[in-house]
Amino acid sequence: MKRGRQAERASIAGLVLAGGRSERLGYPKQLLPYQGATVLEWVVREACRATLLDEVVVVLNARLAEWAAERDWGRATTVVVAEPSAGCSASYRAGLGQVSPRTEAVGIILGDQPGISAAVIDRLVSAWRKQRTPVALLRYRGELGHPLLFGRVLFGELAALRGDKAAWKLVDRRLDTALIVDVDAPYPRDIDTWADYRALLAGTTQTR
């Protein structure tokens, strides 16, 4: 017996987080120059190049909003976080409020991690589409890291989180059942200090 209309492909959104206050750096790290662009522009371009992301949402703090309004973000949309002092969790809530109602999973992409690539994002999403686990993430030569991907079943818990690095609380609680996708590459460096930025420009590998 032939099947009727096949189920629609699950819609996946990428949330690029740039809503923090860069307190340790003392300067908006998203605006630091990197390979002919800014760090944030580089990350967003890679997210937009990921063919398996159906939409890309850039979560900004108020300090970046005016600057961002003058930039071309391609297919990405932007949203300003209402409570930047609440850490990354406020960015999750802002991003989730912006995505399509059809979204079945969101990938959390750090706006200060320009070593991320479209190919790696697509690899994670492709693996998730086959298994549909509540949590999926990457493992770079033994080191777990972003993007982190959360299925719709966890959207409520993701929005309810409080504090910085809060998404890892969900990952840690479900690590035994999480989908882990291995990547044979060094962990991509993110920027918290000037030393991190200098090391990024020098092309050195991150140690964690």
N, C-alpha and C positions, 0 to 999 in steps of 0.2 A: 504494500500500500504506500503510495507516494505521500510524502509529508506535505503539509500546507506551507504557508509562508515561513521561511526560516527566521529564527530569532535574529534580531538586529545585533550587530557587533557592539560589544560593550564600549561605551565612551570613556576615554581616559583623559584626565586633565593634569597638566603640570603646574604646580605652584612654585614660583620662583620667589624665595623669601629675601626681602630687602627692607624689612620693617624695623630692624634693630637700630640702636642708637650709637653703635661703634664706640662705646665708652672706653674700652681698653686702648683703642687706637687714638682717640681724641680728634678724629677726622672721619667724614663719611667714607668708609672703605670702598663702598660701591662706586665711588667717583674716581678712584685711583686709576691712572693710565695703565693700560695693558694691551700690547700688540695693536696699536692704532685705534683703540677704542677705550672705554672704561671697563673696569672689571664687571660691572653689572651688565653693560651692553653685550659684552662677550658671552656671558652666561645665557642671557636671553636669546641671543642669536643661535646658540647651540640648542637650546630648548625648542625654538621655533623650527629648527632644521630636523628635529626628531619626527619622523614621518608617522610614528604610531601614537603620538600625542594628538588628540582631537582638538584640544585648546590649551592655551598657555595663559596663566594669570600671574602678573607681577605684583607682589604685595610690597608697597612702599611706605616709609614713614613720612610724616608731614614735611620734614626738611627736604626731602627729595621730590616732592610732588610738583613744585613749580619747574624744577629742572627737567623732570620727566615729561612734562606737558609739551616741551619744545623738541622732544625726540621722536623719531619714527620707530615704533616698536614692532613693525611688521604685523603679523597675525596675533600678537599678544595683546591682551587688555591689561589695564592697571587698576589697582584699588589701593586706597590709603588706609592704613591700619589706625583704628580709633584709639588704641591704648598701648602705645609702644613700650611703656614701662613694664608691661606684663610679660615681656619676653616673646619667644617664638610662638607661644601658645596663642597670643593675640593675632599673630599673622595667620595661623591655621584657621581661626574663626573668620577672619576677613576674607581669606581665599576661598574657603568653602561657601561663603555667602555669595560669591561671585560666579561660581561655576554653573554649568548647565544642570537643570534638574535631572537630565538623563545620565549624568556622570556616575559611573560604577566604580571608579577608583581614582585616587589622586596620588601623584608622585611629588614628593617634597624635594625640591632642588634648592641648594644653597646659593644665594646671590653673590657670595664672596668666594666661590670655589670655581675659578675659571678653568681648572683642569678637567672639568666634566666635559663629556662629548655627546653629540647627538647619537652616535653609534652605541654608546654604552646605555643611554636612556632607552633607545629602541630595544636593546637586548633585554633589559629588565622588563619592559612592557610586554614584549613578545613572550617571554617565559611566563609572565603572570596570566596572560590570556589563555594559556593551556591548562593552568591549574586553579586559578581563581582563589588563591589563599587570602585570608584576611590581611596578612602582612607579607611583603616581599622586600628584599634589599640586596645590595651588592656586597661581595667580599673581594677585596683587592689583595691578592697574595697573602691571605690570612687575616686581613683587617676588614671588619665590617664597616660599611659606610653608606653615604648618600649616593644617589637618590634612594629614599625610602618610599615604599608604595603601600597605600592602605586602601582596602576594599570598602565599599559602601557600608558594610556591616559595622565598621568602626568609625564612621563619620561623627556619630554622636559623641563617642569617647574622645575623639581627636579634638572636637570643638570644646569639650568640657575641661581639657587640660589647663593647667596653670603653671607658669614659670618658664624658664629657659631650658632648652634641650628636652622639652617635655615629651616629644614624640618617642624618644628612646624608652620611656616608661612603658609605652604600648609594645614596643619591639621586645623589650626584655621579658615582659610577661608572656609573650607568645613565641619566643625564639625557638622553642622545641618544635613548633609546627610551621614556622615561617619558611617561605620559599627563599633560598639563598642562591644567588646567581654569581658564579665565580668569574672574575676578570683577571687576566694575567697582565697586570699593570700596577705601578705603584699607587698608593692611595693619593688622590688629587688634593693638593694643598688648599686649605682655606685660610683666610686672613683674619687674624685677631690682633696682631701687633705689627709694628714696623719691621721687626726682625722677620716675621712671616712674609711680609711683602717683599723685602729684599731677597729672601730666599726664593720666592716665586719668580722674581725677575732673573735670578741667577740660575734657575732651572734645577734646583736641588730637590731631592726627594723628601717628603714629609716624614718625620719620625713622630710616633704617637705613644 
